Amino acid sequence: MIGVRCGEIAEAVHGELVGVDPSAVVDGAVVIDSRAAAPGGLFVALPGERVDGHDFVGTASEAGVTASLTTRPIDGAPCIVVADTQKALGDLARLVVSRLPDLVVIALTGSSGKTSTKDLIAQLIRPYGETVSPENSFNNEIGHPLTALQATESTKYLVAEMGARHIGDLTYLCGITPPRVGLVLNVGTSHIGEFGSQDNIALGKGEVIEAVVPGGTAILNADDHRVAAMRSRTQARVLTFGEAPEADIRAEGVKLDAEGRPAFTVHLGDFAGEVQLQLIGEHHVSNALAAAAVASAVGLTPEQIVAGLNSASRVSAARMELVERADGVTIINDAFNANPDSMRAALKALVAIGRSRGARTWAVLGEMRELGDTSTDEHDAIGRLVVRLDVNRLVVVGEGAKPIHLGASLEGSWGNESAYVDSIPEALALLRAELRAGDVVLVKSSKLAKLRSLADALLTGRDELSNYAEDVQ
């Protein structure tokens, strides 16, 4: 973080200094985990589901932080006391970004593909300027300001992945980091339980486009009619991407290789170049086009964009992560998260890989969360799709995902083609008993269904299941 005096921080976050010299400077990392606290930094005490960050203020002070953001004084610890530490974190990030007028903020959102596209964008532009982008999917009201606070005077680009569950969420995040470039990938059904309808999701996602600063660029998916319609919500320059003939950045002749990796011709204006992605799944074509549009908006040449797409690799774990075991079984770990759109894309990639290898395919699927009243129908539809795609074996894990199994059964699966199990250990036992060399196995669910631990167990051979709970300390 750039150096900021504690007195200035207190003013920006509407806080009170307790045991802190107003002239003391915070110029180290801003953290929410006391184990990462270091001299010169700032510890933000957030209440967590399992622990309260205030219990670790003393530990952070011993580690040398200049101060801690808290909601109450802590004996023996220098504190900036505020009413709401989460809001104060956002206020601090807003202050820091406002002091970096040359920083190019790239904000992206969408119902699916955000993290993969964020990773692609960062890989494309990083060779041309210092770039800060979120770890994993730090895209909410906590992760977003933490990412923004990593920017310094030497940072040229800030890639801001933004997630939302309610109308107004993205307006808030964009208020912290006003975007020079705003991108909407798609409008699907993720979080429809909170938004209420796809039209409301579109209303919320479009807040990123409305927030693009004067002179900036709005980037829209020409293949998604709800996204394309957002053109009317901005006065900024608009770039479009997609496979539609009218798209400014367009893909043509998409093909998948034996590993399920797409190749295509990309058209950027009058320029055409050949791209062979190293990512698995045809859905990454749209992500790559979106990243190319962002790179074009910030000044990269078509040649630089094509070279960057061809060399880009998967960055974030558990997202179409393909690993071949020593015994010849291939695991596709896409268990970080799931929604109906990403589930369909992953299943199609599984089938493409299996077909190219002449291999038996397995779909091990868990629950998709936050689908509201549409949940049963969406899970049922995925089960039916598994049958229509001719996936050889389906294993459905957990009560919330059971309609996938029922949908597959109603669509015509028979015998042991589809199996339902209550728990991850049961699924692991079934797979270990029945997998054979050459099989290709997709593991996918929402993060709260924790099938990522199942994928880890399949990869490592261990019986212990990983715990991906993210407690704040």
N, C-alpha and C positions, 0 to 999 in steps of 0.2 A: 504494500500500500504506500501511496505517497505520504510524506510526513505531514501530519496535522496535529496542532496543539490541542490538548485536552479541553481547554477553555472553548475552542472553536467547535469541538465535537459536542460539548455540553449544550452549546447554543443551538446547534443544528438539530439535536435530538430532543431538545426541551428537557434537559436533565440537570441534575444538581451534583456538583463535585463534592465527594466526601473522602477526605484524606488524599486528595489529588492536587498537585500544583498545576494551576491553569496553563502554565508555560511548558509543562512536560509534553513531550512529543510521542505520538504513536506513529511509528514508521516500519513496524514489522507486520506479521501476518495477523489478520482478524480471524479468530477461530471460535467454534462452538464446542470443540472437544478439548478438554483440559490436557489430554495427552499430547496434543499438538502445540500447546502454548510454548512461547519462546520469548526471550528478551526483546523489549520494544514493541511487543504486539498488544492486541486487545482481545480479551476473552468475553464472549457474549453468553450470559447465563440464560439459557432457554429452558422452559419447562418441557420435559419429555414424558412419554407414556409410562416409562419405567423408572426414570430418574429425573431429578431436578438439577439443572445446571448450577444453581446456587450452592449446591452441596460441594461443588468442585472449584469454587472461586479461590479458596485458600491454596489449592494445588496449583492453579494458574498463577497466583501471585508468587509462590515459591519458585516457579519456572521463570519469573522475571518479566511478566507482562507489565506494561506501563499502567494499565487500569483494566477494570472489568465493567461491562454494562450489566447492571442489575436492577431489580425492582425494589430492593431494600438495602440498607447499609449492611456490610459484612465486617464483623470485628477483625481489625488488623489488616484489612485489604483495601487498597485504593479503588474506589468505585465511582462510576457515573450512574447515578440513580435515576431511573426513568419509570414511566407508568407501564410501558409495554416494550420489552426488550426486542421482540421480533420487529415491531414497527420502527424502533430506534435503529436497528440494523439497516433497514431500508433507507431511513433518513440519512444515515452516515454514507451509504453508498451513493446516494443522490448528490451529496456534498462533494465527494471525491470525483465523481464523473463530471460535475460542473466545472471542476478545476482542470479538466483535460480537454480543452476546446478542439484539439486536433484529432481526438480519438474518433475513429469510425465505428459506430455501433451498428451491428448487423443483428436484427431481431428476427427470429423465425418461430413459427408455430404451425400446428396441424394436428389432426387426430391421430396420425401415425407417421412414422419415419423421421421424427424430429431429431432423435439422437444420432442416427446414422447420417442424416444430412448435415447436422452440425459437425460431425467428424470429417465428412467430405469437404465442407467449406473450409474448415481450419487447415486441412492438408493442402488445399489448393492455394490459399493466400499466405500461409506462413512463410514460404520462401521469399516473399516480397515485403515483409514487414512483421515486426514482433506482434504475436497474436496471443490473446487470452481467450480460451474457450472452456466451457464447463467440464468438470470431471463427470463421468457417467452421465446421468440425466439430472444434473442440478438445475432444475428449471422452475422452481416454485418460489414462494415469497421468502424462503430461507436460502436456498441454494443460489438463486439469481443474484441477490446482493453480495453474497460471499464471493461469487465469481467476479462481479464487477469490481470489488475491492482489491482484486489482484492486479488491476491495471496501474501502470506507472507512467511517468513522463515519456518513457521510451516505447510504450505500447502504441502500435498503430491501429490494430483491429481488435475489437471486442465482439466475439460471437456469442450472442445471448439466446440460448434455447429457452422458450417460454411455454409452460404448460398452464392450463386453466381448467377449473371445474365450475366456474360461475361467470356470468356476465359481469364485467368490471375488473376481473382478475388481471387481464392483460393491459388494461388501461393503467392499473397500478404499477405493474412491472415496467411498462414503457415510461412511466413517469420517473422511475429511477434511472433508466438509461434510454433517453430519447433516441430512436433509431434513425440513422442516415439511410439504411436499407432495411425495408420490412418485407418479409416473405411469409406467405401462407401456402402450405403444402397441399392440404386437402381438408375436406369437411366430412368426417365419417360419423360413427356412432359412439366413439369412446367418450365416457363420462356423460352419456345421454341421461343417465339416472339423475344427475345433478342439474343438467341444462334443461331437460324436459322435452326437447325436440331437436331435430337436426337443424331446423331454421334458427333456433336459439344458439346452437353451436356455431353456426355461420356468423351470427350477430356478434358472438364473443370473439371468435377468431379474427374477425375483421377489425377489431380494435387496434391490432398491430398496424394495419394499413392506414387507419386514421391518424396514428401517432407519428408517421414518417415526417421528419422535419422538412421545412421548405428547402427546395433544392435537392431533396433526396430521391430515392427510387423505391417504388412499390413493385414487388415481384409476385405474380399470380399464376396459378395452375390453369392453363387453358383447357385442360381435359376435365376439370371439375366445374360444373356450371355454377355451383354456389360460390366457389372461389372467384371464377371469372367475373361474376356479377359485382364483386367488391371494387371494381374499377371506379364505380360511381361514388365511392366513399373516400376518394383522395384527389387532391390536386397535383400530386407528385407525378413525375415521369413513371410510366408503367412498362415493365418488361414481362412477357409471358413465356411460359415453358410448357412442353408437353409433346405429345405425338400428333396433335391436331395440326392440320396444314397451315393454319394461321398463326401458330406459335412462333415467337421471336427466336427462341432456342428450342430446336426440335430434334427428335430422334426418329430415325428411319431404319427399317430392315433389322429389327431386333431379333437376335438368335441367342440360344443358350448353349454353352459348351457342356462337356460331359460332367463337369463339376457344378452345373447349374448357374454358371456365371454368364451374365449377359454381355453380348457384343452388339454394337450398333454404329450407324453413321450419325454423327451429330452435326447439325446445321446451325451455325451462328452467323446470322445475316447471310452474306454471300460466301462465307467460308464453310467448307465441309471437311470433317476429319473422322478418322476411324478410332473407335474406343473399344477396348476390351477391359471390362471391369474385373477386379479381383474379388468382388463381393458376390455373395450367393443369393440368387432370386431375381426374377424379372422386375419385381417392384422397385429394385434399386435403380432402374433406368430413370424413373421419375425423380428420385432423390438426386441422382447425378445431374440431371438437367437443371434442377433447382439450384444446386451448388454452382453449376456453370453460369447460370444467370446472375447469381450473386458475384461471382468472380468477374464477370463482364461489367457489372455495375460499378465495381471498385477499380476498374481500369486494366485488368489483365487482358492480354491479347488472346485471340482464338488459339494460337499455337501453344501458349502457356497453359491454357485451360485444358486442351486435349492431352498434353503431356502430363498434367497433374491428375486427370481422371484415370489415365492408364497406369499410373504408379501408385494411386491411392489404395490403402489397405483397410481392413477392418480394425477399429481401434477399441471400441467398448466391448466388454466381455458379455457373453450370453446373448448375443444377437447374431443369429445365423452363423454361429461359430462351429465350423466343421472340423472334427477330429477323427482320424482313423485309429482304432485300437490295434494293438499288436495281434489280436486274434482275428482281424479282418472285419470286425463290426465297425460301422461308421456312425458316429453320434453327431447330430445337428442340434446344438444347444442354443435354443432361441427362447429360453425360459425367463428372461429378465422381465418381460411384460407381455400382455396380449390384449387385443381388442378384435372385433370381428374382421376388420380389414386386414390387420397384420396376420391373423390366423389363416385367412384364406390365402394370402400371399405365401406364407410359409408352407402350407400344404401343397400348393402348386409347385413350389421349388423342390419339395421332397419327391414328388412324383416325377419331375423332370430328371432329377439325379438318379432315382431308381430306374427309370426307363433307359437312361443312357448306359447304365451298368448291367441291365438285366437282373437287378437285385430285388429282393423282397423288401417292402417298405413297411415301416411301423410309425404310427402317429400316437404319441403318448401325450395326452391333452388334459389340462386342468381347467379350472374355472376362469372365466373372464369376468372381472369385477366391474361394478359401477355402471351397469346397463339398465337399472331401474325396471320398469314394467316390461321392457323388451327382452329381459334376460333369458327367459325360457325359450322364446322364439329364436333368439340369436344362437343359443347353444344348440337347439334342435337343428337349425339350418347348417351349422358346422358339421354335425353328425351326418346329415344327409349328403353334404358335399364330400366328406371322406369316402362315402360309398360311390358317389358318382365319379370321383377321381380314380377309383379303383385302387385305393391304398389297401395293402394286403391285410394289415392287422391294425386295430384300434384299441388302445388301452385308455380308459377314462378314469381319472383319479379324483375322488372327493365328491361329496353330496352335491355341492354347487354346480359341478360339471355334469351331473348325471343325465340331464336332457341331451347331451351330445350322444351318449350311448343309446338312449331311447330313440333319438332321431335316426341314428344309423340303423337300428333294428327295424324301424318302420319303413326305412328306405329300401330294405332288402338284404341287410347283412345277415349271415346265417352261421350256425355252428359257433366256432370260437373266433370268428373274424373280429368281433367286437367284444371286449371284456370290460366290466366295471369293477373297480376296487375302491374300498373306502379310504385307504391310506397310502402314503408314499412307501412305507416298508413293504406292503403287499404288492405294490407295483414293481418294486425293485426285485422281489422274490420271483414274480412271474417272468420278468424280463431275463433274469439270470438263468432261469430254467429253460427258456425257449429261444433265446437269441442264438443265431448261428453265423458262421463266417459269411461275409458278403452282405448281411442285412444293413439297411440304412434306417436309422431311428431318429425321428424328430421329437424333441421334448419342448413343449410350449404351454405357458399359462400366464395369468397375471402374477405379478410379483408376490402378492399376498398369499397365493396358493402354494408358493415355495417349491415348485417343481425344479427350480434351479438346484436345489440340494440333491434331487434325484439324478439330474444330469451329471453332477459332480461325482456321485457315487458310481454311476455307470462308467465314467471316465477313469476314476482312480482305482476302482475295485474294492474300496473300503466300505465297511458296513455302516460307519458313522455318517450321519446326515449333517451337512453344513447348516449353520444358523446364520441367516442373512439379516437378522434384526439389526437396525441401525440406532442403537441407543446413543443419546447425547450425553457426554460426560465433560 
